[in-house]
Amino acid sequence: MVINFRYKNFTDQEKKQFEKYFHNRLPRLEEWVDKFNGAEAKLRVVVEKFATKSAYKLILELRLPREHFRATEDDHTIMEVVDLTLAKLITQVRKLINRRAGK
C-alpha cells in the first residue's frame, strides 16, 4: 500500500509521533485491503492540528482499483482521531466485501 502523508500545523517531532502511532494501527486496515489487490492500494492521510481548539482532524482517502473510500474525524487526542477514523474506513471496506460476497 502506498501512503501519502500531508500535515498542517505539525512540528517535525509531532509528525514522527503521529506516523509511528499510525503505522502501529495500520495492520487493522491492511488485512481488509489485502482482500482486494493490496499492491494497488493508495492511502492519502491528511492530518491537521487546530491551534485554537487543541484538537485534530484526520482525513483518510483509500483508493483501490475501481473503488474509493473516505473517512474523516475530529477529536481532542491524536490517538482517538486515528482509531476512530480507521474504524470508519474499515467499516466501509468491510461492508463492500460483505456485499460482494452476498452476506
Buried (B, 14 or more C-beta within 10 A) or exposed (E): BEBEBEBEEBEEEBEEEBBEBBEEBBEEBEEBBEBBEEEEBEBBBBBBBEEEEEBBBBBBBBBBEEEEBEBBBBBEEBEBBBBBBBBBBBEBBEEBEEEEEEE
